[in-house]
Amino acid sequence: MFTTRLISGVILVILAGFLLVKGGVLLFLASMAISLIGLFELYRVMKIERELPGVIGYLAVLAYYGILWTQSEGYVTFLLVISLMLLMTVYVVTFPRFGTEQITVAFFGIFYVGLMFSFLYQVRSMPDGIYLVWLIVLSSWGCDTCAYCVGMLIGKHKMAPKLSPKKTVEGAVGGVLGAALLGFLYGAYFEGSMEVILRPGVISAAACAIAAVISQIGDLAASAIKRNHNVKDYGHLIPGHGGILDRFDSMIFTAPAIYFAIMFLGLR
């Protein structure tokens, strides 16, 4: 199992690195594919992955990415309102075929997996995005690694024993501090290459710290959904890691966190 996890992890890192460097249409298509697969995994938990509410969710995410690609963001609210209206229509017309929770999750998934993960592409499309997009990786996977190491070394106080018994408060703090340090070193190293970011080292550290806190919430939120529905993994697409949501659960939260942190703190 460890060898399988290691090999698939290395392949995943190489593929992610290639897409983040290339950006453009390749990253856009990859982000859209990951969003749709993740949405399918979420809907499968609720048993609507092949039902009409699920279809509406898939179409809404496809339409959202179309809006994103054509830079027509003014239509996002319209899309979400229409999606909710359609889902509620299905709920009423087919009652009692679908439960309230199924309809709610169908709409929630559009935000959770579709909109939020799209910020990976949006960060890459920002000025200096070729550098800034790596802050998502540093704050997500860097936080996970640092939290694990610190937790193993000095972790004593359980953070969320019912959701993740191995996570500790010390590990969580170590993850945030580790992500901030990685962000600072990264920003300081590329300071001369960034043109529109004010004080890259400080801003990168602050953005990674904020995103690291939020990433741990994202990780626990994904675990909570699984525990509520007695699911071990969302899928088996990535050998040794589970499904898309098992591997990218924290990144779903860190991508928009980095985007807005840079927008509010970092632009000249």
C-alpha positions as CSV (number, residue, x, y, z in Angstrom):
1,M,0.0,0.0,0.0
2,F,2.8,2.4,0.9
3,T,4.6,1.8,-2.4
4,T,1.3,2.3,-4.4
5,R,0.6,5.5,-2.5
6,L,4.1,6.8,-3.0
7,I,4.2,6.1,-6.8
8,S,0.8,7.6,-7.4
9,G,1.7,10.6,-5.2
10,V,4.9,11.2,-7.3
11,I,2.9,10.9,-10.5
12,L,0.3,13.3,-9.1
13,V,3.0,15.8,-8.1
14,I,4.6,15.7,-11.6
15,L,1.3,16.1,-13.4
16,A,0.2,18.9,-11.1
17,G,3.6,20.7,-11.6
18,F,3.3,20.4,-15.4
19,L,-0.3,21.8,-15.4
20,L,0.5,24.7,-13.0
21,V,3.5,25.7,-15.1
22,K,1.7,25.5,-18.4
23,G,-1.5,27.2,-17.1
24,G,-3.9,28.3,-19.9
25,V,-6.4,26.0,-21.5
26,L,-4.7,22.8,-20.1
27,L,-5.1,23.9,-16.5
28,F,-8.6,25.2,-17.3
29,L,-9.7,21.8,-18.7
30,A,-8.0,19.9,-15.9
31,S,-9.7,22.1,-13.2
32,M,-13.0,21.6,-14.9
33,A,-12.5,17.8,-15.1
34,I,-11.4,17.6,-11.4
35,S,-14.5,19.7,-10.4
36,L,-16.8,17.4,-12.3
37,I,-15.3,14.2,-11.0
38,G,-15.3,15.6,-7.5
39,L,-18.9,16.6,-7.9
40,F,-19.7,13.0,-9.1
41,E,-18.0,11.6,-5.9
42,L,-20.0,13.9,-3.7
43,Y,-23.3,13.2,-5.4
44,R,-22.5,9.4,-5.2
45,V,-22.5,9.7,-1.4
46,M,-26.0,11.2,-1.6
47,K,-27.1,8.6,-4.3
48,I,-27.9,11.3,-6.8
49,E,-24.9,10.9,-9.1
50,R,-27.1,9.6,-12.0
51,E,-30.3,11.3,-11.0
52,L,-31.9,14.5,-12.2
53,P,-30.6,16.7,-9.4
54,G,-27.1,15.5,-10.1
55,V,-27.5,16.2,-13.8
56,I,-28.5,19.8,-13.0
57,G,-25.4,20.1,-10.8
58,Y,-23.1,18.9,-13.6
59,L,-24.6,21.2,-16.1
60,A,-24.4,24.1,-13.7
61,V,-20.7,23.5,-13.2
62,L,-20.1,23.2,-16.9
63,A,-22.0,26.5,-17.5
64,Y,-20.0,28.1,-14.7
65,Y,-16.7,27.1,-16.3
66,G,-18.0,28.5,-19.6
67,I,-18.7,31.8,-17.9
68,L,-15.2,31.7,-16.4
69,W,-13.6,31.0,-19.7
70,T,-15.5,33.8,-21.5
71,Q,-14.9,36.2,-18.6
72,S,-18.6,36.8,-18.2
73,E,-18.6,36.7,-14.4
74,G,-21.6,38.9,-14.2
75,Y,-23.8,35.9,-15.1
76,V,-22.6,33.8,-12.1
77,T,-25.4,34.9,-9.8
78,F,-28.0,34.4,-12.6
79,L,-26.7,30.8,-13.1
80,L,-26.9,30.0,-9.4
81,V,-30.4,31.3,-9.1
82,I,-31.6,29.4,-12.1
83,S,-29.8,26.2,-10.8
84,L,-31.6,26.6,-7.4
85,M,-35.0,27.1,-9.2
86,L,-34.5,24.0,-11.3
87,L,-33.5,21.9,-8.3
88,M,-36.5,23.1,-6.3
89,T,-38.8,22.4,-9.3
90,V,-37.5,18.8,-9.5
91,Y,-38.0,18.5,-5.7
92,V,-41.6,19.6,-6.0
93,V,-42.6,17.8,-9.2
94,T,-41.0,14.4,-8.2
95,F,-41.9,14.6,-4.5
96,P,-41.2,12.5,-2.4
97,R,-38.6,10.8,-4.6
98,F,-35.8,13.1,-3.4
99,G,-35.1,14.1,0.2
100,T,-34.4,17.7,1.3
101,E,-30.8,16.8,2.0
102,Q,-30.3,15.4,-1.5
103,I,-31.6,18.6,-3.1
104,T,-29.5,20.8,-0.7
105,V,-26.3,18.9,-1.4
106,A,-27.0,19.1,-5.2
107,F,-26.9,22.9,-4.9
108,F,-24.1,22.9,-2.3
109,G,-21.9,20.8,-4.5
110,I,-22.0,23.5,-7.3
111,F,-20.3,25.9,-4.8
112,Y,-18.2,23.5,-2.9
113,V,-16.5,21.6,-5.8
114,G,-17.3,23.6,-8.8
115,L,-16.8,27.3,-7.9
116,M,-14.3,26.9,-5.1
117,F,-11.9,24.6,-7.0
118,S,-12.0,26.9,-10.0
119,F,-9.9,29.4,-8.1
120,L,-6.9,27.2,-8.8
121,Y,-7.2,28.3,-12.4
122,Q,-8.1,31.9,-11.4
123,V,-5.0,32.3,-9.3
124,R,-2.9,31.0,-12.1
125,S,-4.5,33.6,-14.4
126,M,-3.7,36.5,-12.0
127,P,-0.7,38.9,-12.7
128,D,2.3,36.9,-11.4
129,G,0.0,33.9,-11.3
130,I,2.8,31.6,-12.5
131,Y,4.4,32.2,-9.1
132,L,1.3,32.8,-6.9
133,V,-0.4,29.5,-7.9
134,W,2.3,27.6,-6.0
135,L,1.2,29.2,-2.8
136,I,-1.9,27.0,-3.0
137,V,0.3,23.9,-3.0
138,L,2.5,25.2,-0.2
139,S,-0.4,26.2,2.0
140,S,-2.3,22.9,1.4
141,W,0.2,20.1,1.0
142,G,2.9,22.0,3.0
143,C,0.5,22.5,5.9
144,D,-0.5,18.8,5.8
145,T,3.2,17.7,5.9
146,C,4.2,20.1,8.7
147,A,1.1,19.3,10.8
148,Y,1.8,15.6,10.5
149,C,5.5,16.0,11.5
150,V,4.8,18.3,14.4
151,G,1.8,16.2,15.6
152,M,3.9,13.0,15.5
153,L,6.7,14.7,17.5
154,I,4.9,16.7,20.2
155,G,1.2,16.3,19.5
156,K,-0.8,15.7,22.7
157,H,-4.1,17.6,22.6
158,K,-6.7,16.2,20.2
159,M,-8.2,18.8,17.9
160,A,-11.3,16.9,16.6
161,P,-11.2,13.4,18.0
162,K,-14.6,12.4,16.5
163,L,-13.6,13.5,13.0
164,S,-9.9,12.8,12.9
165,P,-8.5,11.1,16.0
166,K,-4.9,11.6,14.9
167,K,-5.0,15.4,14.4
168,T,-3.7,17.5,17.3
169,V,-3.8,21.1,18.2
170,E,0.0,21.2,18.2
171,G,0.0,19.7,14.8
172,A,-2.5,22.2,13.5
173,V,-0.4,25.1,14.9
174,G,2.7,23.5,13.4
175,G,1.0,23.2,10.0
176,V,0.1,26.9,10.0
177,L,3.5,28.1,11.1
178,G,5.2,25.7,8.6
179,A,3.1,26.9,5.7
180,A,3.8,30.5,6.7
181,L,7.5,29.8,6.7
182,L,7.4,28.0,3.4
183,G,5.4,30.9,1.9
184,F,7.9,33.5,3.3
185,L,10.9,31.6,1.9
186,Y,9.2,31.1,-1.5
187,G,8.1,34.7,-1.7
188,A,11.5,36.0,-0.7
189,Y,13.2,33.8,-3.3
190,F,11.0,35.0,-6.1
191,E,10.7,38.6,-5.0
192,G,12.7,39.9,-7.9
193,S,10.5,38.0,-10.4
194,M,7.1,39.2,-9.1
195,E,6.0,42.5,-10.6
196,V,2.6,43.4,-9.0
197,I,2.9,41.8,-5.5
198,L,3.8,44.2,-2.6
199,R,6.5,42.7,-0.3
200,P,6.3,39.1,-1.7
201,G,7.9,37.4,1.2
202,V,5.5,38.9,3.8
203,I,2.4,38.7,1.7
204,S,3.2,35.1,0.7
205,A,3.7,34.1,4.3
206,A,0.4,35.8,5.4
207,A,-1.5,34.3,2.5
208,C,-0.2,30.8,3.3
209,A,-0.9,31.1,7.0
210,I,-4.5,32.2,6.3
211,A,-5.0,29.4,3.7
212,A,-3.4,26.8,6.0
213,V,-6.0,27.5,8.7
214,I,-8.8,27.3,6.2
215,S,-7.3,24.1,4.6
216,Q,-7.5,22.2,7.8
217,I,-11.2,23.2,8.1
218,G,-11.6,21.9,4.5
219,D,-10.0,18.6,5.4
220,L,-12.2,18.2,8.5
221,A,-15.3,19.2,6.6
222,A,-14.7,16.5,4.0
223,S,-14.1,14.0,6.8
224,A,-17.4,15.1,8.5
225,I,-19.4,14.4,5.3
226,K,-17.9,10.9,5.0
227,R,-18.5,10.1,8.6
228,N,-22.1,11.3,8.4
229,H,-22.7,8.9,5.6
230,N,-20.4,6.0,6.7
231,V,-18.1,6.4,3.7
232,K,-14.4,5.5,4.0
233,D,-13.2,7.1,0.8
234,Y,-15.0,9.2,-1.8
235,G,-13.5,7.1,-4.6
236,H,-10.6,5.0,-5.9
237,L,-9.4,7.0,-8.8
238,I,-6.0,7.8,-7.3
239,P,-4.4,4.5,-6.1
240,G,-3.5,4.7,-2.4
241,H,-5.1,8.1,-2.0
242,G,-8.8,7.5,-2.7
243,G,-10.8,9.8,-4.8
244,I,-10.5,13.4,-6.0
245,L,-12.2,14.8,-2.9
246,D,-9.9,12.7,-0.7
247,R,-6.8,14.2,-2.2
248,F,-8.0,17.7,-3.0
249,D,-10.3,18.4,-0.1
250,S,-8.0,21.0,1.5
251,M,-7.0,22.5,-1.8
252,I,-10.7,23.2,-2.5
253,F,-10.5,25.6,0.4
254,T,-7.0,27.0,0.0
255,A,-7.4,28.0,-3.7
256,P,-10.1,30.7,-3.0
257,A,-8.3,31.6,0.3
258,I,-5.0,32.4,-1.6
259,Y,-6.9,34.3,-4.3
260,F,-8.7,36.6,-1.9
261,A,-5.7,37.0,0.4
262,I,-3.6,38.2,-2.5
263,M,-6.4,40.4,-3.8
264,F,-6.9,42.1,-0.5
265,L,-3.3,42.1,0.9
266,G,-0.8,41.8,-1.9
267,L,-1.5,43.7,-5.1
268,R,0.3,47.0,-5.5
